[in-house]
């Protein structure tokens, strides 16, 4: 198997449709994981899962358990030796169980387009014959309003309704950076990303979001099969949502999670996934709790 050089790009998938009753956590998912290796082009499918639980502090009979699933078609290609372009097309499923009953929604989400530029790619051998590899990427992207967003801005359950939509109806922008360092088979990959949201036609705007993560990985080959376990942490923080420039109470928050994953490659195929478990969080004054998350993918390099 050819030498596996890892790159990780923190991609703003913008495919979530969380139905959190009050926290405003919806439509801001950031993928954490290792990008599959590809030389020119790739195409694949990803499956992502999240859920939030909410219990109102002043009335425990008011509760919400909110789940979403996203099936996503994604692909990318390299342009020359420095540029990388990635596109993501999600399809969202929303399931909410609350004291008001059961709600379901599904549909095409917001398409995201990313362009990444490699500004550093250095390989060297030290005195102990250990190979040192370093890469630094920077990128920009745009999230298009292709998903459905249909709410009544005067509804008292505005936040919950906004978070059960399959899209945001806004054009949003992303910036990211990634630094990867590897010594022989061990490596550390650190990424940071910032998403700038704009108000949609209903003057509803989701809070801007910052995400950072770091992964420790080990790459090995066994009988032409590449195996790469990885372990790390992710931090994300979201600003408050706004309606006609006015802040919406009990929205925004932050989350620190652990992440463990595995990537397996054979010839042109890569299959992998990860699980993320919350370590510390603060949403809605402690009334909303993010639960375990997961991701699986199957990718084919062309």
C-alpha positions in Angstrom: 0.0 0.0 0.0 1.3 3.4 -0.9 2.5 5.7 1.9 -0.5 7.1 3.7 -0.2 10.9 4.3 -2.9 12.1 6.6 -4.8 15.3 6.2 -7.7 16.4 8.4 -9.9 19.3 7.4 -12.5 20.5 9.8 -15.5 20.6 7.4 -18.6 22.6 8.1 -21.2 20.1 7.0 -24.2 22.2 8.2 -26.3 19.1 8.0 -27.8 18.9 11.4 -31.4 19.3 12.2 -31.4 19.2 15.9 -34.8 19.8 17.5 -33.5 21.0 20.9 -36.4 22.8 22.5 -34.6 25.9 23.9 -30.8 25.8 23.3 -30.8 26.7 19.6 -28.2 24.0 18.9 -29.5 23.1 15.5 -28.0 23.4 12.1 -24.4 23.8 13.2 -22.7 20.4 13.0 -19.0 20.2 12.5 -17.5 16.9 11.4 -14.5 15.5 13.3 -12.5 12.7 11.8 -9.7 11.8 9.5 -10.0 12.5 5.8 -9.7 9.5 3.5 -6.6 9.4 1.4 -7.1 10.2 -2.3 -4.8 11.3 -5.1 -7.2 13.0 -7.5 -10.8 12.4 -6.7 -13.1 10.7 -4.2 -16.8 10.1 -3.6 -18.5 8.6 -0.6 -21.4 8.4 1.8 -21.4 9.4 5.5 -23.9 8.8 8.2 -24.1 11.0 11.3 -26.1 10.8 14.5 -26.7 13.2 17.3 -29.2 13.8 20.1 -30.1 16.3 22.8 -32.2 16.0 25.9 -34.0 18.9 27.6 -35.9 19.2 30.9 -37.2 22.6 31.9 -35.9 23.6 35.4 -39.1 25.4 36.5 -41.4 22.6 35.2 -40.0 19.1 34.8 -43.1 17.9 33.0 -41.9 19.9 30.0 -39.2 17.9 28.3 -37.8 17.1 24.8 -35.7 14.3 23.5 -34.4 15.3 20.1 -32.6 13.1 17.6 -31.3 13.6 14.1 -29.8 11.4 11.5 -28.0 12.7 8.4 -27.1 10.7 5.3 -24.6 12.7 3.3 -23.2 12.3 -0.2 -19.7 13.9 -0.4 -16.9 14.1 -2.9 -13.7 16.0 -3.6 -10.9 16.4 -6.0 -7.4 17.9 -6.0 -6.4 20.7 -8.3 -2.7 20.6 -8.9 -0.5 19.9 -5.9 -1.9 22.6 -3.6 -5.6 22.9 -4.0 -8.4 20.7 -2.7 -12.1 21.2 -3.4 -14.8 19.4 -1.4 -18.6 19.3 -1.8 -21.3 17.9 0.6 -25.0 17.2 -0.1 -26.9 16.1 3.1 -30.3 14.6 3.6 -31.6 15.1 7.1 -34.0 13.2 9.3 -35.4 14.8 12.5 -37.2 13.0 15.3 -38.5 14.9 18.4 -40.3 13.3 21.4 -41.6 15.9 23.9 -44.5 16.6 26.2 -46.3 18.1 23.1 -46.1 14.8 21.3 -43.9 13.3 18.5 -42.7 15.4 15.5 -40.8 14.2 12.4 -39.2 16.0 9.6 -36.9 15.1 6.7 -35.5 16.6 3.5 -32.5 17.8 1.6 -30.2 19.9 3.7 -27.9 22.8 2.9 -25.1 22.1 0.4 -21.6 23.0 1.6 -18.6 23.8 -0.7 -15.0 24.0 0.5 -11.7 25.1 -1.1 -8.5 24.3 0.8 -5.0 25.4 0.0 -1.8 23.6 1.2 0.7 26.2 2.2 3.2 23.8 3.9 4.3 20.3 2.9 7.7 19.3 4.4 9.2 15.8 4.8 12.6 15.2 6.4 14.7 12.5 8.1 16.3 13.1 11.4 19.6 11.7 12.9 17.7 8.6 14.1 16.3 7.9 10.6 12.8 8.9 11.7 10.7 10.5 9.0 9.1 13.8 10.0 6.2 15.0 7.9 4.3 18.3 8.3 1.4 19.8 6.4 -0.5 23.1 6.9 -3.8 23.8 5.2 -6.0 26.8 5.1 -9.4 27.0 3.6 -12.7 28.9 3.0 -16.2 27.7 2.2 -19.8 28.6 1.7 -23.0 27.0 2.8 -25.9 27.4 0.4 -29.6 27.8 1.4 -30.8 24.6 -0.4 -32.6 23.1 2.6 -36.2 24.0 3.6 -36.8 26.6 6.3 -40.5 27.4 7.0 -41.5 28.9 10.4 -43.8 31.4 11.9 -41.7 34.1 13.6 -44.5 34.9 16.0 -44.8 31.3 17.3 -43.9 31.1 21.0 -42.0 27.8 20.1 -39.8 29.7 17.6 -36.5 28.2 18.7 -37.8 24.6 18.7 -39.3 25.2 15.3 -36.2 26.7 13.9 -34.1 23.7 15.0 -36.4 21.2 13.4 -35.9 22.6 9.9 -33.8 20.8 7.3 -32.0 24.0 6.3 -31.3 27.5 7.5 -32.4 29.5 4.4 -29.2 31.6 4.8 -25.9 31.8 3.0 -23.1 31.3 5.5 -19.3 31.4 5.3 -16.5 29.3 6.8 -12.8 29.6 7.4 -10.6 26.8 8.6 -7.0 25.8 9.2 -5.3 22.5 9.8 -1.8 21.5 11.0 -0.6 17.9 10.8 2.7 16.6 12.1 3.8 13.0 11.9 6.9 11.1 13.0 7.0 7.7 11.4 3.6 6.1 12.3 2.5 8.5 15.0 0.9 11.8 14.3 -1.1 14.7 15.7 -3.6 16.6 13.7 -5.0 19.9 15.0 -7.7 21.9 13.3 -9.7 25.1 13.9 -12.8 26.4 12.1 -15.0 29.5 12.3 -18.5 29.7 10.7 -20.1 33.0 10.1 -23.9 32.9 9.8 -26.1 35.5 8.2 -29.8 36.2 8.8 -32.3 34.5 6.4 -35.3 36.0 4.7 -37.3 35.8 7.9 -34.5 37.7 9.7 -33.7 34.7 11.8 -30.0 34.1 12.3 -28.1 31.3 14.0 -25.2 32.2 16.2 -21.7 32.1 14.8 -19.7 29.0 15.7 -16.0 28.2 16.5 -14.7 24.7 16.6 -11.3 23.3 17.4 -10.1 19.7 17.7 -6.9 17.7 18.0 -6.4 14.0 17.2 -3.6 11.6 18.0 -3.4 8.8 15.4 -1.3 5.7 14.6 -0.9 4.5 11.0 0.1 0.9 10.2 -0.2 -1.5 7.3 -1.1 -5.1 7.6 -1.2 -7.2 4.5 -1.9 -4.3 2.2 -4.6 -3.0 4.6 -4.1 0.4 6.2 -5.4 0.6 9.8 -5.5 3.9 11.7 -6.9 4.2 15.2 -7.3 7.8 16.5 -8.1 9.5 19.7 -8.7 13.2 20.6 -10.8 16.0 21.9 -13.1 18.6 20.3 -14.3 22.0 21.6 -17.1 24.0 20.1 -18.9 27.2 21.1 -21.9 28.8 19.5 -23.2 32.4 19.8 -26.8 33.3 20.6 -29.4 33.2 17.9 -31.1 36.4 16.8 -34.5 37.4 15.4 -34.5 40.9 13.6 -31.1 41.6 15.4 -32.6 40.9 18.8 -30.9 38.2 21.0 -33.0 35.0 21.6 -32.7 33.9 25.3 -31.4 30.5 26.2 -29.6 29.9 22.9 -25.9 29.3 22.3 -23.5 27.5 24.5 -20.3 25.3 24.5 -19.3 21.7 24.5 -16.1 19.8 25.1 -16.1 16.2 23.8 -13.7 13.2 23.6 -13.5 11.4 20.3 -12.3 7.9 19.4 -12.3 6.5 15.8 -10.9 4.0 13.4 -10.1 4.2 9.7 -9.5 1.1 7.5 -8.2 1.3 3.9 -7.9 -1.3 1.2 -6.9 -0.3 -2.3 -9.3 2.5 -3.3 -11.8 1.9 -0.4 -11.8 3.5 3.0 -14.3 2.7 5.8 -14.2 4.5 9.1 -16.1 6.2 11.9 -15.9 7.7 15.3 -17.8 8.2 18.5 -17.9 11.4 20.5 -18.7 11.6 24.2 -19.4 14.9 26.1 -16.9 15.8 28.8 -18.2 19.2 29.8 -21.0 21.4 28.4 -23.3 24.4 29.0 -26.5 24.8 27.1 -29.6 26.7 28.3 -28.4 27.1 31.8 -27.9 23.4 32.2 -31.4 22.5 31.0 -30.2 20.9 27.8 -27.7 18.1 27.6 -25.9 16.9 24.5 -25.5 13.1 24.4 -23.2 10.8 22.5 -22.7 11.3 18.8 -21.5 9.0 16.1 -20.3 8.9 12.4 -19.7 6.2 9.8 -18.4 6.6 6.3 -17.6 4.6 3.2 -15.4 6.4 0.6 -14.0 5.4 -2.8 -10.9 7.0 -4.2 -10.9 7.5 -8.0 
